[in-house]
C-alpha cells in the first residue's frame, strides 16, 4: 500500500519499505528470510503460494499472484521454495503501483481456498504488512470501517478451517488496532490470529532471529491442537460459504501499469506499458534461485543494517562492532540454528499442551512440578511424567 512510503521513517532510514534498489535488505525481505529459515522444518513439500495485495490494481477486494500465469489464466507453478520467495519479491516490487485501501480479507480468503485445495491439511498464513486495516476519519467512534469488518469476518470465517494466521507488522506503525484484532476478535471456533510487531521483538540484535521466531510461532502448537480437537483436518459435512471470493490477478510485471499509477522506482518499470500482456506468455515457468546472503552490520543502538565496511551507523552515528564477518559466538549460533528453533517450538508445545489428552492447556501443577490440564488431573493418581503419587493439585491461572 501507499503508506509504505512513509512508515519507514524511523525503522528504515526514511526510505520506502518496499525499496529494493539498495544492497540492504528491506524489512519485508528480513521477515521473509527469517520465516523461511524458521518454518523450513515444518514444511513438507517446500512449495509456498505467495500473493500480494493492497496495490492500485487489487485494492481491498482481490490479490495478485507471485506465480507466473499461463494463458488460460491460472498459475503456471503452485508456489516457490522458501529460499526463492525473496528473490521473486525483488523481481515484482518495482512493478507495483502502491495505493490502498488496506484490507487483509482477500489474502485470508485466498489462504482458505489454498487449504481447501490441499485437502484440509494444516496451513500457516504469514501476512507481512506495514500498517493496520484502513479506517477513514469519517467512520464514527465505536463503529468499524468496511475494511475492518471485512477483515474481521474473514478471520472468523477462517477459524472453520485448519489455518493459523500470523500478521507481522513492519515499519513504524501505528499498531493499536492490530492489538485489538489479536485480543478481541469474537465468534471464532478457535484463536487463529497472532500479531507480531517486528521492530519491537527484534530490537535485541544478538537474538533477532530467535526472538522473532518465538513471538511469531508461540501460539502455533496450541492452535494446532485446537484444530485437531475441533476435527477441522477433514472436510465439513456442509461447506461454509465465504464472505466473498477474491479474484486472483496475474503478477504486476505482466499487467498494464495503471493510468496515473505511482511507483517509487519508475525507471525499474519503464518497460511496463498498457500494451503489456495480461497473462504470462507461456514457456517454462521461472523458478528463482536461492537468495544470496547479504553481509551487513546491525547497529547495536537502532538495529539499522549498515554496510560491512562501515565503522559508524549511517542512521544514528553509533560506533559499529569490528570484524562483522567473523562467525557469531557458539552459543548464539546454536540458538539461531533452525534445528534448535524447531526443538524449542516442540518443547514449547510440550509446555503448553496437556500430555494426557493432547488437547487442553496445562493449568494444574502437582507437588513434583509437572502439569496437566484440570480435567485430566482429576483422573490420575500418579504423575504421568515421573510416576510419583500425587499429593497436591494446584490450579495455575494465566
C-alpha positions as CSV (number, residue, x, y, z in Angstrom):
1,X,0.0,0.0,0.0
2,X,1.0,3.7,-0.4
3,X,1.7,4.0,3.3
4,X,4.9,2.1,2.7
5,X,6.4,5.4,1.5
6,X,6.3,7.0,5.0
7,X,6.1,4.2,7.6
8,X,9.8,3.5,7.4
9,X,10.8,6.9,8.7
10,X,12.2,5.5,11.9
11,X,12.7,1.8,11.2
12,X,14.1,2.0,7.7
13,X,16.0,5.3,7.5
14,X,13.2,7.2,5.9
15,X,13.0,5.1,2.8
16,X,10.1,3.4,1.2
17,X,9.7,0.0,2.9
18,X,9.5,-1.7,-0.5
19,X,12.7,-0.2,-1.8
20,X,14.7,-3.0,-3.4
21,X,17.4,-0.8,-5.1
22,X,19.8,-0.9,-2.2
23,X,22.3,-3.5,-1.1
24,X,20.4,-3.5,2.2
25,X,17.5,-5.9,2.8
26,X,14.3,-4.1,3.4
27,X,12.1,-5.1,6.3
28,X,9.9,-7.3,4.2
29,X,12.9,-9.2,3.0
30,X,14.2,-9.6,6.5
31,X,10.9,-11.2,7.6
32,X,10.7,-13.4,4.6
33,X,14.3,-14.7,5.3
34,X,13.7,-15.4,9.0
35,X,10.3,-17.0,8.4
36,X,11.8,-19.2,5.7
37,X,14.6,-20.4,7.9
38,X,12.2,-21.0,10.8
39,X,9.4,-22.8,9.0
40,X,11.6,-24.9,6.8
41,X,11.5,-27.7,9.4
42,X,7.7,-27.7,9.3
43,X,7.0,-27.6,5.6
44,X,6.6,-31.0,3.9
45,X,7.0,-30.0,0.2
46,X,8.8,-26.6,0.3
47,X,6.2,-25.1,-2.0
48,X,4.8,-21.8,-0.8
49,X,2.0,-20.0,-2.7
50,X,2.7,-16.2,-2.4
51,X,0.3,-13.3,-3.0
52,X,0.4,-9.5,-2.9
53,X,-2.5,-7.2,-2.0
54,X,-3.4,-3.5,-1.4
55,X,-1.9,-2.1,-4.6
56,X,-3.8,0.1,-7.1
57,X,-5.0,-3.0,-9.1
58,X,-6.1,-5.2,-6.2
59,X,-7.5,-2.6,-3.8
60,X,-9.4,-4.2,-1.0
61,X,-11.1,-7.0,-2.9
62,X,-8.5,-9.1,-4.7
63,X,-4.9,-10.4,-4.6
64,X,-2.2,-10.7,-7.2
65,X,-0.2,-13.9,-7.7
66,X,3.6,-14.0,-7.4
67,X,3.5,-17.1,-9.6
68,X,3.5,-16.5,-13.3
69,X,0.2,-17.1,-15.1
70,X,-0.5,-19.5,-18.0
71,X,-2.5,-18.1,-21.0
72,X,-5.7,-19.7,-19.6
73,X,-5.5,-17.6,-16.5
74,X,-4.1,-19.9,-13.8
75,X,-0.7,-20.0,-12.1
76,X,2.0,-21.9,-14.0
77,X,3.5,-23.3,-10.8
78,X,1.9,-23.9,-7.4
79,X,4.4,-21.8,-5.5
80,X,8.0,-21.1,-4.7
81,X,10.6,-22.8,-2.5
82,X,11.2,-20.9,0.8
83,X,14.6,-19.9,-0.5
84,X,13.2,-18.4,-3.7
85,X,10.5,-16.2,-2.3
86,X,12.7,-13.2,-1.5
87,X,14.2,-13.2,-5.0
88,X,10.8,-13.3,-6.6
89,X,9.7,-10.4,-4.4
90,X,12.6,-8.4,-5.6
91,X,11.5,-9.0,-9.2
92,X,7.9,-7.9,-8.6
93,X,8.3,-5.0,-6.2
94,X,9.4,-2.4,-8.8
95,X,6.3,-3.1,-10.9
96,X,3.8,-2.5,-8.2
97,X,1.7,0.7,-8.1
98,X,1.2,1.4,-4.4
99,X,-2.2,2.5,-3.4
100,X,-4.9,1.3,-0.9
101,X,-7.1,0.9,1.0
102,X,-5.7,-1.9,3.2
103,X,-7.8,-5.0,3.9
104,X,-6.4,-8.4,4.9
105,X,-9.7,-10.1,3.9
106,X,-8.7,-11.0,0.3
107,X,-5.4,-12.7,1.2
108,X,-7.1,-14.5,4.2
109,X,-9.9,-15.9,2.0
110,X,-7.3,-16.9,-0.7
111,X,-5.4,-18.8,2.0
112,X,-8.6,-20.6,3.0
113,X,-9.0,-21.6,-0.7
114,X,-5.5,-23.0,-0.6
115,X,-6.3,-25.1,2.5
116,X,-9.4,-26.5,0.7
117,X,-7.5,-27.2,-2.4
118,X,-4.9,-29.2,-0.4
119,X,-7.4,-31.5,1.3
120,X,-7.8,-29.6,4.5
121,X,-4.2,-30.0,5.7
122,X,-3.0,-27.6,8.3
123,X,-1.5,-24.4,7.0
124,X,0.1,-21.2,8.4
125,X,-0.7,-17.9,6.7
126,X,2.0,-15.3,7.2
127,X,0.9,-11.8,6.3
128,X,3.6,-9.1,6.2
129,X,2.2,-5.6,6.2
130,X,3.3,-2.0,7.1
131,X,0.1,-0.8,8.6
132,X,-3.3,-1.7,10.0
133,X,-6.6,-2.0,8.3
134,X,-7.9,1.2,6.7
135,X,-10.1,3.3,8.9
136,X,-11.4,6.6,7.5
137,X,-11.7,9.7,9.6
138,X,-15.4,9.8,8.8
139,X,-16.1,6.5,10.5
140,X,-18.0,7.2,13.8
141,X,-16.3,6.2,17.1
142,X,-17.5,2.8,18.1
143,X,-18.1,1.7,14.5
144,X,-15.9,-0.3,12.1
145,X,-14.9,0.7,8.6
146,X,-15.8,-1.6,5.6
147,X,-12.2,-2.9,5.5
148,X,-12.2,-3.6,9.3
149,X,-15.4,-5.5,9.1
150,X,-14.3,-7.5,6.0
151,X,-11.0,-8.4,7.8
152,X,-12.8,-9.4,11.0
153,X,-15.3,-11.5,9.1
154,X,-12.5,-13.2,7.1
155,X,-10.6,-14.1,10.3
156,X,-13.8,-15.5,11.9
157,X,-14.6,-17.4,8.7
158,X,-11.1,-18.8,8.6
159,X,-11.5,-20.3,12.0
160,X,-13.6,-23.0,10.4
161,X,-10.5,-24.3,8.7
162,X,-7.1,-25.7,9.7
163,X,-5.4,-22.4,9.2
164,X,-3.3,-20.2,11.6
165,X,-2.8,-16.6,10.7
166,X,0.3,-14.7,11.7
167,X,0.4,-11.0,10.9
168,X,3.9,-9.4,11.0
169,X,3.8,-5.7,11.3
170,X,6.9,-3.9,9.7
171,X,7.7,-0.2,9.9
172,X,6.7,2.5,12.3
173,X,3.0,1.5,12.8
174,X,0.7,2.5,14.5
175,X,-0.4,-0.9,15.6
176,X,-3.1,-0.2,18.2
177,X,-5.9,-1.6,16.0
178,X,-3.9,-4.8,15.3
179,X,-3.5,-5.4,19.0
180,X,-7.3,-5.1,19.3
181,X,-7.8,-7.6,16.5
182,X,-5.4,-10.0,18.2
183,X,-7.1,-9.8,21.6
184,X,-10.8,-9.1,20.9
185,X,-12.0,-10.9,17.8
186,X,-15.3,-12.6,18.6
187,X,-17.2,-15.6,17.2
188,X,-14.3,-17.9,16.3
189,X,-14.0,-21.6,16.5
190,X,-10.5,-21.2,17.9
191,X,-8.0,-18.4,18.4
192,X,-6.5,-18.4,14.9
193,X,-4.8,-15.0,14.8
194,X,-1.5,-13.8,16.1
195,X,0.0,-10.3,15.7
196,X,3.8,-9.6,16.0
197,X,5.4,-6.2,15.8
198,X,8.7,-6.9,14.0
199,X,10.6,-3.9,15.2
200,X,9.6,-4.4,18.8
201,X,10.6,-8.0,19.1
202,X,13.8,-7.8,17.2
203,X,15.5,-4.8,19.0
204,X,18.0,-7.1,20.6
205,X,20.3,-7.6,17.7
206,X,22.1,-10.5,19.2
207,X,18.9,-12.6,19.4
208,X,17.0,-11.1,16.5
209,X,16.0,-14.3,14.7
210,X,15.3,-16.4,17.7
211,X,13.1,-13.7,19.3
212,X,11.1,-13.1,16.2
213,X,10.5,-16.8,15.6
214,X,9.4,-17.5,19.1
215,X,7.0,-14.5,19.2
216,X,5.6,-15.3,15.7
217,X,5.1,-19.0,16.4
218,X,4.4,-19.2,20.1
219,X,0.7,-19.8,19.7
220,X,1.0,-22.3,16.8
221,X,1.2,-25.5,19.0
222,X,-1.9,-24.7,20.9
223,X,-3.7,-23.6,17.7
224,X,-2.8,-26.9,16.0
225,X,-4.2,-28.9,19.0
226,X,-7.4,-26.8,18.7
227,X,-7.6,-27.7,15.0
228,X,-7.3,-31.4,15.9
229,X,-9.8,-31.2,18.7
230,X,-12.4,-29.5,16.5
231,X,-11.8,-32.1,13.8
232,X,-11.0,-29.4,11.2
233,X,-8.5,-31.6,9.3
234,X,-11.2,-33.1,7.2
235,X,-14.0,-31.6,5.0
236,X,-17.0,-30.3,7.0
237,X,-20.4,-32.0,6.5
238,X,-21.7,-28.9,4.8
239,X,-19.5,-26.2,3.1
240,X,-19.1,-22.9,4.8
241,X,-20.0,-20.1,2.4
242,X,-17.2,-17.4,2.2
243,X,-18.0,-13.7,2.8
244,X,-16.8,-13.1,-0.8
245,X,-14.5,-14.8,-3.3
246,X,-11.3,-12.7,-4.0
247,X,-10.1,-12.5,-7.6
248,X,-6.6,-13.6,-8.3
249,X,-4.8,-11.2,-10.7
250,X,-1.6,-12.0,-12.6
251,X,1.8,-10.7,-11.4
252,X,2.1,-6.9,-11.8
253,X,5.0,-7.3,-14.2
254,X,2.6,-8.9,-16.7
255,X,-0.2,-6.4,-16.3
256,X,-0.7,-2.9,-17.8
257,X,0.7,-0.3,-15.4
258,X,-2.3,1.7,-14.0
259,X,-3.0,5.1,-15.6
260,X,-1.6,7.7,-13.3
261,X,-0.2,4.9,-11.0
262,X,2.6,5.8,-8.6
263,X,5.8,3.8,-8.3
264,X,8.8,4.7,-6.2
265,X,11.2,3.3,-8.8
266,X,9.7,4.2,-12.2
267,X,12.9,3.6,-14.0
268,X,12.8,0.0,-13.0
269,X,9.4,-0.5,-14.6
270,X,9.6,1.8,-17.6
271,X,9.2,-1.1,-19.9
272,X,5.8,-1.9,-18.5
273,X,3.1,-0.3,-20.7
274,X,-0.6,-0.5,-21.4
275,X,0.4,-2.9,-24.3
276,X,1.9,-5.5,-21.9
277,X,0.2,-8.9,-21.9
278,X,-2.3,-9.6,-19.2
279,X,-1.1,-13.2,-18.7
280,X,2.2,-15.0,-18.6
281,X,3.1,-15.7,-22.2
282,X,3.8,-19.4,-21.6
283,X,7.0,-21.4,-21.8
284,X,8.9,-22.9,-18.9
285,X,8.0,-21.2,-15.6
286,X,10.8,-19.4,-14.0
287,X,11.9,-20.6,-10.6
288,X,14.2,-18.0,-8.8
289,X,17.4,-19.3,-7.3
290,X,18.1,-19.2,-3.6
291,X,18.7,-15.7,-2.4
292,X,22.3,-14.5,-1.7
293,X,23.3,-13.7,1.8
294,X,23.8,-10.0,2.5
295,X,26.8,-9.0,4.7
296,X,25.5,-6.2,6.9
297,X,26.3,-4.9,10.3
298,X,23.3,-4.2,12.6
299,X,23.7,-1.1,14.8
300,X,23.7,-2.1,18.5
301,X,21.6,1.0,19.3
302,X,18.9,1.4,16.5
303,X,19.4,-2.0,14.7
304,X,19.8,-0.3,11.3
305,X,21.7,-2.6,8.9
306,X,24.9,-0.9,7.6
307,X,27.4,-1.9,5.0
308,X,30.1,-4.3,6.2
309,X,32.7,-1.7,5.6
310,X,31.0,0.9,7.8
311,X,32.6,2.0,11.2
312,X,29.6,4.1,12.4
313,X,25.9,3.7,11.9
314,X,24.6,5.7,8.9
315,X,21.3,6.4,10.8
316,X,22.3,7.3,14.4
317,X,26.1,7.6,14.3
318,X,26.7,4.8,16.9
319,X,30.1,3.1,16.6
320,X,29.7,-0.4,15.0
321,X,31.4,-3.6,16.2
322,X,34.6,-4.5,14.3
323,X,35.0,-7.7,12.2
324,X,31.3,-8.2,11.3
325,X,32.1,-11.1,9.0
326,X,33.5,-13.2,11.9
327,X,31.4,-16.2,12.9
328,X,29.0,-15.5,15.8
329,X,29.7,-16.9,19.2
330,X,29.0,-20.6,19.6
331,X,26.1,-20.1,22.0
332,X,24.2,-17.6,19.7
333,X,24.9,-19.6,16.6
334,X,23.5,-22.7,18.2
335,X,20.5,-20.8,19.4
336,X,19.7,-19.4,16.0
337,X,20.1,-22.7,14.2
338,X,16.9,-23.8,12.5
339,X,17.1,-27.3,14.1
340,X,17.4,-25.6,17.6
341,X,14.4,-23.4,16.9
342,X,12.5,-26.5,15.8
343,X,13.3,-28.2,19.1
344,X,12.3,-25.1,21.0
345,X,9.0,-24.9,19.3
346,X,8.3,-28.6,20.1
347,X,9.4,-28.0,23.7
348,X,7.0,-25.1,23.7
349,X,4.2,-27.3,22.6
350,X,5.1,-29.8,25.3
351,X,5.0,-26.9,27.9
352,X,1.6,-25.6,26.7
353,X,-0.5,-28.7,26.0
354,X,-1.6,-31.5,28.4
355,X,0.4,-34.6,27.6
356,X,-2.6,-36.9,28.5
357,X,-5.4,-35.5,26.3
358,X,-3.1,-33.6,23.9
359,X,-5.9,-31.0,23.6
360,X,-6.4,-28.7,26.6
361,X,-3.8,-26.3,28.0
362,X,-1.9,-27.3,31.2
363,X,-3.2,-25.4,34.2
364,X,-2.8,-27.7,37.2
365,X,0.6,-28.2,38.9
366,X,1.4,-31.3,41.1
367,X,3.8,-31.2,44.0
368,X,6.5,-32.7,41.8
369,X,6.4,-29.7,39.4
370,X,4.8,-31.5,36.5
371,X,1.5,-30.3,35.0
372,X,-1.7,-31.5,33.2
373,X,-5.0,-29.9,32.4
374,X,-7.6,-29.6,35.1
375,X,-9.9,-32.3,33.8
376,X,-7.1,-34.9,33.4
377,X,-5.6,-34.0,36.8
378,X,-8.8,-35.4,38.4
379,X,-8.5,-38.8,36.7
380,X,-4.9,-39.7,37.6
381,X,-3.4,-40.8,40.9
382,X,0.3,-40.9,39.8
383,X,2.1,-38.1,37.9
384,X,2.1,-39.1,34.2
385,X,5.7,-37.8,33.9
386,X,7.6,-39.0,36.9
387,X,5.0,-41.6,38.2
388,X,5.1,-40.2,41.8
389,X,1.9,-40.4,43.8
390,X,0.0,-37.1,43.5
391,X,-0.5,-35.4,46.9
392,X,-1.4,-31.8,45.8
393,X,-3.1,-30.3,42.8
394,X,-2.6,-26.5,42.4
395,X,-4.7,-24.6,39.9
396,X,-2.5,-22.2,37.9
397,X,-4.0,-19.1,36.4
398,X,-2.7,-17.0,33.4
